[in-house]
Amino acid sequence: MFGFKIDGAIDIGNSGIKIIFYKNKKIEKIDYIKYTEIEEDKLILLEESLEKLSKKINLKGKNMVVTLPATKFNTKTLEYTNIKNDEIREKIQVDLEELISGYRREDYVTQIETIYEDELYSKYLVVTILEEELEKIIGILSNFKIRILKIIPDFIAINNLIDILEQKSEEKINENIMVVDVGSETTKIFMSTLGVVNMLRIINIGGKDFTEIIKEHKMLGFKEAELEKYQIEIDENKKYNSQGEVAMFKDFFSLLENLKEQIEKSIEYFNSNLSQGEITKLYFIGGGMMLKGVKEYFENSFKSLYSEIKLENLGLEYKKIGYKKIKDKKILSELQLITLMGALIKEVK
């Protein structure tokens, strides 16, 4: 935790930015800007979105934790045997040069987290990002006088939240937990034991793929297809009104089956690489899909592992938040606040 006031968190995603403010042990305000042209340069979209937010909210001088998409980072799990502690960091840097194309240690900011360590064997989670990439984002945030307390990958923020919820739970906390986070462009699948992330996979399936299916079948533009997505519900017992609708839902279910297979492969892979036990719990989160019924689809697919994230267990209070449009309430549903809350909660708990 920081020695001075934290005002909130900013989640910079691939489809927009979300911001949360914290004051006097309460969530004071939540807001968001959704990118309208997702194919444009993300830095330009970030700057434009902050400009819009700054007209509604005072950002100047705010102390914020910032999260970035996992895809902006290179994440590696590295294992070593019979290497002295004082040689580990140099060995990791040498291995990164082999594992990451174009990697030069002087060009990257690298964080090394210990997963396990004893005299004979050690395992590390290594997260690295181009310093130039960070500087561009820091520069944009600084233009709006935002004080950056720290920058972390979104999956680390999510893991922080789940770790705290597990600690507050009456159940045993020494579980192997898998998290499936569906974003707008990709799906992150990671595994965590005792609050430490020790494996990560990124799957190229996300909410945009569902939008593309709608665009193709209904011949809509991106914005219109995104709005249409709010109205669609995944239901295996649905009665279809036309052959076109049958074809569209066939594509939806094909995509869901593909993602389900990737989750199953991840469970199998993670279990085979765990030193103790197997995965005992699965959290399915993420707002990138925006399709009703998706959560229930995966809940039914993984009944024995599926668990709910309950933010009310954090013990934070919420001020009432008004919604001008009903779709705003859906966009700011709990499933899409997980990253924001994870970035915030570790600093204020």
N, C-alpha and C positions, 0 to 999 in steps of 0.2 A: 504493500500500500504506500501511497505517496505521503510526504510530510506536509502537503498543502492541499488546498481544496480541489476536488475534481468536479467539473461542471457537467460532464456527460460523455457521450461517445458518438462517433460518426462511423457508419458502415458504408464504405465505398464499394458498391457491387458492380457487376457487369451490366445490370439493367437499370441502375439508378442509385441514389444515395438515400440513406435513412439517418435520422439524427434523434438522439434522446438526451433530455436535460434532467439533471438530478439536483434536488435542493431540499435541505432539511429532512433528509431520510425519506424523501418522496420522489417518485417519477413526476416531474413537473410538466413536461411537454414532450410530445413525439411528433415528428413531421417527416416528410419524405418528398423526394422529387423523382419521378419515373422518367427515364430517358425516352424521348419520343422517336428518335432515330438511332436505333441500337447499332447500326452499321457504321456510324460516324466515329471519328477519333475519340477515344474514351477520355483523354485529358481535356479536350475541348468541351465535351459533355459535362465533365466534372466542374469545370470553371463556370459554365453557363448555369448549372444547377445550383451551385453555391451562390451565384449572383441572385437567382430567384429566391433562395432561402433567406439571404441577407436582407431582402426587402420585407420579409415577414418576421424574422427573428434576429435578435442582436447576437451576432457571432463574435464580435470584437472582444478580445481578451479572454475568451472562454478556454478553460483548461480541458482538453479532450483526449480521450483514447481513440485511436483510429484503427479500423480493420480494413484489410485489403483482401481481394479474392486469392484463394490458394494457388490459382493458375499463374499468378505473378511471381510465385516463389518456386525454387527447386527444393524439393524435400526428399531426403534420403535417409533410410535406416541402415546404419553401418555397424557391423559386428567384428570384434577382434579377439584373438587369443594370444596370450603370452607376449603382450606389448606393454612396456613400462608406461606408467601414468604420464611421465614427463615427455613421452614421445607421441602420445595419442593425438594431440592437436596437429602436429606436423604431419602425421600419417593421414589424418582426415583430409587435410588440405591437398596432399598429393593424390589421394583417391578421388577427390572432387574434380581435380584437373582431368582425370581419366573418365569420370562418369558424366560430366557436364560439358557439352561441346562449347568451346571458346572460353571456358572458365579460367580466370586469372584472379588470384586471391585479392590483389590490390584493387580490383574493380567491383568486388562484391562485399556486401555486409552479411556476415554469417553468424548464426546462433547455433550453439551446440547444447543439446539437452541430454543428460544422462538418463538412460532407461534402466540399465543395470550395470553394476560394476563390482568385480572382486579381483583377487590377485591373478586369476587365470583368464577370465572372460569379461568382456565389456560390450555394451550395446548402446548406441547413441542415435538420437533423432537430430538430423542436421537440416536446418532451414536456411536458405541463402537467397539473396535477391541482388540484382544489379544496383549498385549505389546510384548510378545515373537515374534509374527508374524511381528510386526513392526521392531523390533530390527534386525531380519534376513535380511529384505529388506534394512534397513539403513546400515547394515554392508556391504552388497554387493556394494551398491552405494558408500560408503565411501572408499572401496578398489580402486575405480577408481577416488578418490579425488573429487567427486562431492559434492558440498555444498547444503544441502537440506534446503530450506527455509520453506517449509511446505509440509505436506502430506494430501491429501483430497480424498474422494471417487469420482469416476468418475461422478456420477449423480449430485454431488454438483458443479463440474466444468461445466457440461452442463447447469445446472440451472443458474450459474453465467452469462454465455454467453447469454442465452435467456433473462434474466432480463435486461442486458445492451441493447440488441437489442430492447426490448419492450420500454425501456426508451427513446431510440432514435427514436422510431416510432412516426408518427403523429397520430396514432390511440390512443384510450383510453388505459391506462396501468393497470387499476384495473380489469383485467380479470382473470378468473380461467383457467389456462393453463394445459393441459395434454401433457406429453412427452412420446413417445414410442421409446426406444433406443434398437435396435436389435444388440446384440453382437455375438461373436463367439460361446458362450456356453449358454447364457441366454438372456432374454429380460427384460429390466427394464421398468416399467411403473410407472411414478410418476406424482403428481399433485402439482402445484405451484400457489400461489396467492401473488401478490405484491412482487415477488422475493423470497418468502419463501416456501421451500418444506414442505408440510404438510402431504403427504401420499406417500407410496412407495410399489409397488408389484414387485416381481421377478418371472418371468415365465420361466420354463425350456424348452424353445424353442430358438434355435439360428442357426447361420450359419452352425455349425457342423452337424445339422440334415439334411440339404440339401446335405452336402458332403456325409453323410452316405447313402442317397438315391442314389446318383450317384455311389458310391462304389458298392452298392448292385446290381443295375441294369446293370452297365457297367463292373462289376468285375474288378475294378481298385484299386490301392493302395491309401492311403490318399493323398499323394502329387499329384498324377495324377488326382485324383478326384477334388482336389482344383483347379488345372489348368483348368480342364474341366468346372468347375462352372463359370469361367469368360466368357465362350462362350455361355452359356445357357440363353435364354430369356423367361420370363414368358409372355405368350400371350394366352388369353382365346379363341382366334380365330385361333390359330395355326393349320396348317395342318401337321399331323404326318406322318412319313416315315415308321413306323413299329409298330407292336403290343407292342414291348418292349418299344418304346418311349411313346406310349399311357399309358402304365402302370407306367412309371417313372413320367410323368407329372401328372397323377392321384394322385400319392403320394405327389408331390409338392403342388398341390392345396389342398389336404387334410390337409397338414401341415399349409398352409396359412389360410385356413378356421378355423383351430384350434386357430391360433394366433388371427385372426379377432374376434372370439368369446370371447377370453380372454380380448381383448381391449374393446369390447362392455360391458362385465361384469364389467370391471374397470370403464368405464364411468358411468354405472348405480350405482355402489357402491360409487364412488367419489361424484356423484351428491346427493345421499341420505345422505351423511355425511358432505356436505357443509353447513355452517351456513348461507351463503348468495349466491344466484344465482346458476348457473350451469356452467359446463365446456363450454367455448366459443371458445376455440382454441385447435387444436391438432397438435403437431410437430412430424413427423415420421423421425427418424434419425438412423444412425448406418451403419457400413460397413460390419458387420459380415456375412451377407447373400451373398453379391457379385453376386446377380442374377439380370440381367437386367429385368426391368418391374415390380419388386416388389414394388418400390416406387409408380408407376402409379396404381398398383393394390389397394394399400391402399388409394391413393388419390381418386380413384373412389368409394371406400367403405365408405369413411367418408368425402364426398364432402363439407358438410355444416360446418365442423370443421377444415378441413385440411389447414395448412399454411406452407409456405416455410421459411426456415432459409436462410437469405441472408448475408453472411459474408462481402460482400462489404460495408454494412451499418456500419461496425465497424470503418471505416475510416483509417484502417491500410494499408500501402503500401506493396506490395510483390515484392521482387527481382525475376527476371526470374529464374525458376527452370527447369533444363534440365532433360529429361527422356531418359535413355538408351533403355528401353523397354516400349511399349505402355501399358502393364499391370501395370507398375509402376504408370503411370498416373491415372489409375482407382483406384488403391489401395490408392493413396494419393488424392482422390477426396474430395470435400468439406464435404460430408457426413461422412467421416472418420477423419476429422480434428476438428470436433466439440469439442471433449473432450480436445484436446490440446489447442485450442483457448480459451476455457472456463477457463482452468487453468491459462493461461497467461494474458488474457485481464483484469481481475479484478485488477491485480497488475500494469498494465501499462496504463490504460485508463486515 
